[in-house]
Amino acid sequence: MSSSPSPSRLVPQLLVALLQRRRFDATLRPSPTFRGLSPSSIAAALAAIPRLLLPSSPRRLCPQRPFPSPSSAPTRRLAAALTLAFLSWSHSHAANPRLPVPRLAEPTLRATALALARARALPALFRLLRDHSHLVSTAALTDVIRALGEEGLPRQALAAFHRARQLRCSPDAQCHNTLLAALCRNGWFRDARFVLDQMERPGARCGPDSYTYTVLISWYCRIGVETGCRKAARRRIYEAGRLFRRMGEKGLEPDVVTYNCLINGLCKTYRVERAHEVFDEMLRKGCTPNRVTYNSFVRYYSVVNEVDKAVKWMREMVVKGHGGPTSSTYTPIIHSLCESRRISEARQFIIEMAGRGHLPREHTYKLVKDAIEEAQEEALPAELCRSIDDGIKERFQKDPGATQFFVLYTLVSCTWTVIRLNMHAWREYLV
């Protein structure tokens, strides 16, 4: 048997105990198989608390602006209280009387800081970092900045970055790039450009690299595409192009990810001529395109109802060995063929797609079946229909971690009234 408790068994028991307002024992009962909590087990348990109570946003059917999931305030306060309560208990009272009390280690501090950032318990987070500044590493600070950015807190992410000197950390290129991503994903492009200007100054401690410009170009294109105003979208794409040229002036070579971000943004703003120029430059510089590159052109020509060119790009990708078509490649072509009333070709493409081992989306599959029935075309093979139906059903039934997530989230959602009434029991951990 293991000498340390498994976090997968420990954390749900702690969650239920806290919901039922049970007290932690001052000392652990003697056990021949348990020799105390190790720093790795404590860190794993702390990391599992926000993963269970504050799960990530569910998979979406279409791309949307990456705002954080709307978790309720009582749930966030519960996650912060459980994190701090377990940290205090594990390092103060849960020690084996025959062994020394475990000291706070860097992995434990990082897991606690990430849990507090996910729970948006900012006073407790910054107090923890300040009180244990000797344990704060640059990697831990980078993770905190990333978590704050994902939670939609760019101001706090910037504040955490500026506290690096107070925490005796030296931000590296990865820390700067993470801050840029946190600012850009929340629309703080002016502050991101200021950080980039500071990095480009002569004698700067940490200069920009190719990934720095790729982050900015990617977010300029993503936010620009999702902007409702066409003028604002074009301005964002123009700024992405300026950064792309500036990257070349600095002597940094763009990679396939940089080219893909720019080509995708150009195609989605209907500047396909410029996208072709970037694609030709990509080939001329010896950068091999991949499936993502061709999918950008396939989606563009499918949207503008030039499906023959979309099919040509897909076939060219296969012939040149730059990748194989997937469901993301077939789906826009099939939709465009159905809109153009070319039902027989759509039927052949969905058969080819299934033959390559790619499962169509439920909406695409239903669209083709309804179009075939309306046009009175030859129906799809019965065996293929059964295979697709079983695959779609299996896709929704076998989601990793979905059962545990929904059970725990339902438990917390159904007891939100109890949490609010009993909040004074955990308020001492949050003040």
C-alpha positions as CSV (number, residue, x, y, z in Angstrom):
1,M,0.0,0.0,0.0
2,S,1.1,3.6,-0.6
3,S,2.5,5.6,2.3
4,S,0.7,8.8,1.1
5,P,-3.0,9.2,0.5
6,S,-4.3,9.4,-3.0
7,P,-5.5,12.9,-3.9
8,S,-8.4,11.4,-6.0
9,R,-9.7,9.8,-2.8
10,L,-8.7,12.6,-0.4
11,V,-10.1,15.7,-2.0
12,P,-13.8,14.6,-2.5
13,Q,-13.8,13.5,1.2
14,L,-12.5,16.9,2.2
15,L,-15.1,18.6,0.0
16,V,-18.0,16.7,1.6
17,A,-16.5,17.3,5.1
18,L,-16.4,21.0,4.6
19,L,-19.9,21.2,3.1
20,Q,-21.1,19.3,6.2
21,R,-19.2,21.7,8.5
22,R,-17.1,19.0,10.0
23,R,-14.0,19.8,11.9
24,F,-10.5,18.5,11.0
25,D,-8.9,16.4,13.8
26,A,-6.1,18.1,15.6
27,T,-3.9,15.0,15.1
28,L,-4.0,12.1,12.8
29,R,-4.9,8.7,14.1
30,P,-1.9,6.3,14.1
31,S,-1.8,4.0,11.1
32,P,0.8,1.4,10.1
33,T,0.5,2.3,6.4
34,F,0.5,6.1,6.7
35,R,3.7,7.9,7.4
36,G,2.6,11.4,7.0
37,L,1.7,13.8,4.2
38,S,4.5,14.4,1.8
39,P,4.9,17.7,-0.1
40,S,4.0,16.1,-3.4
41,S,0.7,14.6,-2.0
42,I,-0.2,18.0,-0.4
43,A,0.5,19.8,-3.7
44,A,-1.5,17.2,-5.7
45,A,-4.5,17.6,-3.3
46,L,-4.4,21.4,-3.5
47,A,-4.2,21.3,-7.3
48,A,-7.2,19.0,-7.4
49,I,-9.5,21.3,-5.4
50,P,-10.0,24.0,-8.1
51,R,-10.1,21.3,-10.8
52,L,-13.1,19.7,-9.0
53,L,-14.9,22.8,-7.8
54,L,-13.9,25.3,-10.6
55,P,-13.7,23.2,-13.8
56,S,-12.7,24.8,-17.1
57,S,-15.3,26.0,-19.5
58,P,-17.0,23.1,-21.4
59,R,-16.1,22.5,-25.0
60,R,-18.0,24.9,-27.3
61,L,-19.4,24.2,-30.7
62,C,-18.1,27.4,-32.3
63,P,-15.2,29.7,-31.4
64,Q,-16.0,32.5,-29.0
65,R,-14.1,35.1,-27.2
66,P,-12.2,33.4,-24.4
67,F,-13.9,34.9,-21.4
68,P,-13.7,32.8,-18.2
69,S,-16.5,30.5,-17.2
70,P,-19.2,32.2,-15.0
71,S,-18.5,30.3,-11.8
72,S,-20.6,31.5,-8.9
73,A,-19.1,33.6,-6.1
74,P,-20.1,31.2,-3.3
75,T,-18.3,28.4,-5.2
76,R,-15.2,30.4,-5.6
77,R,-15.2,31.4,-1.9
78,L,-15.7,27.7,-1.0
79,A,-12.7,26.7,-3.1
80,A,-10.5,29.3,-1.5
81,A,-11.6,28.4,2.0
82,L,-11.1,24.7,1.4
83,T,-7.6,25.4,-0.1
84,L,-6.4,27.5,2.9
85,A,-8.1,25.2,5.4
86,F,-6.4,22.1,4.1
87,L,-3.0,23.9,3.7
88,S,-3.2,25.1,7.3
89,W,-4.3,21.7,8.6
90,S,-1.7,19.7,6.6
91,H,1.2,21.9,7.9
92,S,0.1,22.5,11.4
93,H,-2.0,19.7,12.9
94,A,-1.9,16.7,10.5
95,A,1.7,15.8,11.3
96,N,2.5,12.4,12.7
97,P,3.6,12.9,16.3
98,R,6.7,10.7,15.6
99,L,7.7,12.8,12.6
100,P,8.6,16.5,12.2
101,V,6.0,18.9,10.9
102,P,6.3,19.2,7.1
103,R,7.6,22.6,5.9
104,L,6.0,24.6,3.1
105,A,7.7,23.6,-0.1
106,E,7.8,25.3,-3.5
107,P,5.4,22.9,-5.2
108,T,2.9,23.3,-2.4
109,L,3.2,27.1,-2.6
110,R,2.7,27.0,-6.3
111,A,-0.4,24.7,-6.1
112,T,-1.9,27.0,-3.4
113,A,-1.3,30.1,-5.3
114,L,-2.9,28.6,-8.5
115,A,-5.9,27.5,-6.5
116,L,-6.4,31.0,-5.0
117,A,-6.0,32.6,-8.4
118,R,-8.6,30.3,-9.9
119,A,-10.9,31.1,-7.0
120,R,-10.1,34.9,-7.4
121,A,-9.2,35.2,-3.7
122,L,-6.8,38.0,-4.5
123,P,-6.0,39.3,-1.0
124,A,-5.2,35.8,0.2
125,L,-3.1,35.2,-2.9
126,F,-0.9,38.2,-2.6
127,R,-0.6,37.8,1.2
128,L,0.6,34.2,0.6
129,L,3.2,35.3,-2.0
130,R,4.4,38.1,0.3
131,D,4.7,36.0,3.4
132,H,6.6,33.2,1.6
133,S,8.6,35.3,-0.9
134,H,11.7,33.2,-0.4
135,L,9.8,30.2,-2.0
136,V,8.3,32.0,-5.0
137,S,10.1,31.0,-8.2
138,T,9.8,32.6,-11.6
139,A,7.9,29.5,-12.8
140,A,5.4,29.8,-10.0
141,L,4.9,33.6,-10.7
142,T,4.4,32.7,-14.4
143,D,1.7,30.2,-13.5
144,V,-0.1,32.7,-11.4
145,I,0.0,35.3,-14.2
146,R,-1.4,32.8,-16.6
147,A,-4.2,31.8,-14.2
148,L,-5.2,35.4,-13.5
149,G,-5.3,36.1,-17.3
150,E,-7.5,33.0,-17.9
151,E,-9.9,34.2,-15.1
152,G,-10.3,37.6,-16.8
153,L,-8.2,39.6,-14.3
154,P,-5.6,41.4,-16.5
155,R,-5.1,44.2,-14.0
156,Q,-4.2,41.7,-11.2
157,A,-1.9,39.8,-13.7
158,L,0.0,43.0,-14.4
159,A,0.2,43.7,-10.6
160,A,1.6,40.2,-10.0
161,F,4.2,40.8,-12.7
162,H,5.3,44.2,-11.2
163,R,5.7,42.5,-7.8
164,A,8.4,40.3,-9.2
165,R,11.2,42.4,-7.7
166,Q,9.4,42.5,-4.3
167,L,9.2,38.7,-4.5
168,R,12.9,38.5,-5.5
169,C,12.1,37.0,-8.9
170,S,13.7,37.8,-12.2
171,P,11.1,37.5,-15.0
172,D,12.3,35.6,-18.0
173,A,11.1,35.5,-21.6
174,Q,8.4,32.9,-20.8
175,C,7.1,35.1,-18.0
176,H,6.9,38.2,-20.3
177,N,5.2,36.1,-23.0
178,T,2.6,34.8,-20.5
179,L,1.9,38.4,-19.4
180,L,1.4,39.5,-23.0
181,A,-1.0,36.6,-23.6
182,A,-2.9,37.5,-20.4
183,L,-3.3,41.1,-21.4
184,C,-4.2,40.4,-25.0
185,R,-6.8,37.7,-24.3
186,N,-8.7,40.4,-22.3
187,G,-8.3,43.2,-24.8
188,W,-5.6,45.1,-23.1
189,F,-3.6,45.6,-26.3
190,R,-2.3,49.1,-25.3
191,D,-0.6,47.7,-22.1
192,A,0.7,44.7,-24.1
193,R,2.3,47.0,-26.6
194,F,3.9,49.0,-23.7
195,V,5.3,45.8,-22.3
196,L,6.7,44.9,-25.8
197,D,8.3,48.4,-26.1
198,Q,10.0,47.9,-22.7
199,M,11.3,44.5,-23.9
200,E,12.7,46.1,-27.2
201,R,14.6,48.8,-25.4
202,P,18.4,48.7,-25.7
203,G,19.9,47.0,-22.7
204,A,16.7,45.4,-21.6
205,R,17.2,42.4,-19.3
206,C,14.9,40.2,-21.3
207,G,14.5,40.8,-25.1
208,P,11.6,39.6,-27.3
209,D,11.9,36.3,-29.2
210,S,9.9,34.9,-32.0
211,Y,7.3,33.5,-29.6
212,T,6.7,37.0,-28.2
213,Y,5.6,38.3,-31.6
214,T,3.7,35.2,-32.3
215,V,1.6,35.7,-29.2
216,L,0.7,39.2,-30.1
217,I,0.0,38.4,-33.8
218,S,-2.2,35.5,-32.7
219,W,-4.3,37.5,-30.3
220,Y,-4.6,40.5,-32.7
221,C,-6.0,38.2,-35.3
222,R,-8.3,36.3,-32.9
223,I,-9.8,39.3,-31.3
224,G,-9.9,41.1,-34.6
225,V,-11.9,38.3,-36.3
226,E,-14.4,38.2,-33.4
227,T,-14.9,42.0,-33.5
228,G,-18.3,42.9,-34.8
229,C,-17.2,46.1,-36.5
230,R,-15.5,45.5,-39.9
231,K,-13.3,48.6,-39.5
232,A,-12.1,47.5,-36.1
233,A,-11.4,44.0,-37.4
234,R,-9.3,45.3,-40.3
235,R,-7.4,47.6,-37.9
236,R,-6.5,44.6,-35.7
237,I,-5.3,42.6,-38.7
238,Y,-3.3,45.6,-39.9
239,E,-1.6,45.8,-36.5
240,A,-0.8,42.1,-36.7
241,G,0.8,42.7,-40.1
242,R,2.9,45.5,-38.7
243,L,4.1,43.2,-36.0
244,F,4.9,40.5,-38.6
245,R,7.1,43.0,-40.5
246,R,8.6,44.3,-37.3
247,M,9.5,40.7,-36.4
248,G,11.5,40.4,-39.7
249,E,13.3,43.7,-39.1
250,K,14.5,42.4,-35.7
251,G,16.1,39.4,-37.4
252,L,13.6,36.9,-36.0
253,E,12.3,34.2,-38.3
254,P,8.6,33.4,-38.1
255,D,7.6,29.7,-37.8
256,V,4.6,27.9,-39.1
257,V,2.5,28.9,-36.1
258,T,3.1,32.6,-36.9
259,Y,2.2,32.2,-40.5
260,N,-0.9,30.2,-39.7
261,C,-2.1,32.9,-37.3
262,L,-1.7,35.7,-39.8
263,I,-3.1,33.7,-42.8
264,N,-6.2,32.6,-40.7
265,G,-6.8,36.3,-39.7
266,L,-6.5,37.5,-43.3
267,C,-8.8,34.8,-44.6
268,K,-11.5,35.5,-42.0
269,T,-11.4,39.2,-42.8
270,Y,-11.7,38.4,-46.6
271,R,-8.2,39.6,-47.5
272,V,-7.4,36.4,-49.4
273,E,-5.0,38.1,-51.8
274,R,-2.8,39.2,-49.0
275,A,-3.2,35.7,-47.5
276,H,-1.9,34.2,-50.7
277,E,1.1,36.5,-50.6
278,V,1.9,35.4,-47.1
279,F,1.5,31.8,-48.1
280,D,3.9,32.3,-51.1
281,E,6.4,34.0,-48.8
282,M,6.1,31.1,-46.4
283,L,7.0,28.6,-49.2
284,R,9.8,30.8,-50.5
285,K,11.5,30.9,-47.0
286,G,11.4,27.2,-46.7
287,C,8.7,27.0,-44.0
288,T,6.5,23.9,-44.7
289,P,2.8,24.6,-44.3
290,N,0.6,22.1,-42.4
291,R,-3.0,21.1,-42.2
292,V,-3.9,24.3,-40.3
293,T,-2.6,26.5,-43.1
294,Y,-4.7,24.7,-45.7
295,N,-7.8,24.7,-43.5
296,S,-7.8,28.5,-43.4
297,F,-8.1,28.6,-47.2
298,V,-10.6,25.8,-47.3
299,R,-12.9,27.6,-44.8
300,Y,-12.6,30.9,-46.7
301,Y,-13.5,29.4,-50.1
302,S,-16.3,27.4,-48.5
303,V,-17.8,30.5,-46.9
304,V,-17.7,32.6,-50.1
305,N,-19.4,29.7,-52.0
306,E,-16.3,28.8,-54.1
307,V,-16.4,25.2,-53.0
308,D,-14.4,23.9,-56.0
309,K,-11.4,26.0,-54.9
310,A,-11.8,24.7,-51.4
311,V,-11.8,21.1,-52.7
312,K,-8.7,22.0,-54.8
313,W,-6.8,23.2,-51.7
314,M,-7.7,20.1,-49.8
315,R,-6.5,17.8,-52.6
316,E,-3.3,19.8,-53.0
317,M,-2.6,19.4,-49.3
318,V,-2.8,15.6,-49.6
319,V,-0.8,15.4,-52.9
320,K,2.1,17.6,-51.4
321,G,2.1,15.6,-48.2
322,H,1.5,18.6,-46.0
323,G,-1.1,16.8,-43.9
324,G,-4.3,14.8,-44.2
325,P,-7.9,16.2,-44.1
326,T,-9.8,15.9,-40.9
327,S,-13.4,16.7,-39.8
328,S,-12.3,20.4,-39.6
329,T,-11.5,20.2,-43.3
330,Y,-14.5,18.2,-44.5
331,T,-17.1,20.1,-42.5
332,P,-17.0,23.5,-44.3
333,I,-16.9,21.8,-47.7
334,I,-20.0,19.7,-46.9
335,H,-21.9,22.6,-45.5
336,S,-21.1,24.7,-48.6
337,L,-22.1,21.8,-50.9
338,C,-25.5,21.5,-49.1
339,E,-26.1,25.2,-49.4
340,S,-25.3,25.0,-53.1
341,R,-27.8,22.1,-53.5
342,R,-25.0,19.8,-54.6
343,I,-26.3,17.0,-52.5
344,S,-24.8,14.0,-54.2
345,E,-21.3,15.5,-53.8
346,A,-22.0,16.2,-50.1
347,R,-23.0,12.6,-49.7
348,Q,-19.8,11.4,-51.3
349,F,-17.7,13.6,-49.1
350,I,-19.3,12.5,-45.9
351,I,-18.8,8.8,-47.0
352,E,-15.1,9.7,-47.7
353,M,-14.8,11.4,-44.4
354,A,-16.2,8.4,-42.5
355,G,-14.0,6.1,-44.5
356,R,-10.9,8.0,-43.4
357,G,-11.9,7.4,-39.8
358,H,-13.2,10.9,-39.0
359,L,-16.6,11.2,-37.2
360,P,-18.8,14.1,-38.5
361,R,-20.4,16.4,-36.1
362,E,-24.0,15.8,-35.2
363,H,-25.2,19.0,-37.0
364,T,-23.3,18.1,-40.2
365,Y,-24.6,14.6,-40.2
366,K,-28.2,15.7,-39.7
367,L,-27.8,18.4,-42.4
368,V,-26.7,15.9,-45.0
369,K,-29.4,13.4,-44.1
370,D,-32.2,16.1,-44.3
371,A,-30.8,17.4,-47.6
372,I,-30.7,13.9,-49.1
373,E,-34.3,13.2,-47.9
374,E,-35.5,16.5,-49.3
375,A,-33.8,16.1,-52.7
376,Q,-34.8,12.4,-52.8
377,E,-31.2,11.4,-53.5
378,E,-29.8,8.0,-52.7
379,A,-29.6,7.5,-48.9
380,L,-26.5,6.9,-47.0
381,P,-25.6,3.2,-46.4
382,A,-27.3,1.8,-43.4
383,E,-24.1,0.4,-41.9
384,L,-22.5,3.8,-42.2
385,C,-25.4,5.5,-40.5
386,R,-25.3,3.0,-37.6
387,S,-21.6,3.6,-37.2
388,I,-22.0,7.4,-37.2
389,D,-24.9,7.2,-34.7
390,D,-22.9,5.0,-32.4
391,G,-19.9,7.2,-32.6
392,I,-21.9,10.4,-31.8
393,K,-23.5,8.7,-28.9
394,E,-20.2,7.4,-27.6
395,R,-18.6,10.9,-28.0
396,F,-21.0,12.4,-25.5
397,Q,-21.0,9.4,-23.1
398,K,-17.3,8.9,-22.8
399,D,-16.1,12.5,-21.9
400,P,-13.1,12.1,-19.6
401,G,-13.9,13.3,-16.1
402,A,-17.4,14.4,-17.1
403,T,-19.1,12.1,-14.6
404,Q,-17.0,13.3,-11.6
405,F,-17.3,17.0,-12.7
406,F,-21.1,16.9,-13.0
407,V,-21.6,15.1,-9.8
408,L,-19.5,17.5,-7.8
409,Y,-20.8,20.5,-9.5
410,T,-24.4,19.4,-9.0
411,L,-23.6,18.9,-5.3
412,V,-22.2,22.4,-4.9
413,S,-25.0,24.0,-7.0
414,C,-27.7,22.3,-5.0
415,T,-26.3,23.4,-1.7
416,W,-25.5,27.0,-2.6
417,T,-28.0,28.2,0.0
418,V,-26.3,26.2,2.7
419,I,-22.9,27.6,1.6
420,R,-24.2,31.2,1.8
421,L,-25.7,30.7,5.3
422,N,-22.7,29.0,6.7
423,M,-20.1,31.3,5.1
424,H,-19.1,32.7,8.5
425,A,-17.5,29.3,9.3
426,W,-14.9,29.8,6.6
427,R,-14.6,33.6,6.6
428,E,-11.6,33.4,9.0
429,Y,-9.6,31.8,6.2
430,L,-10.4,34.6,3.7
431,V,-9.8,37.7,5.7
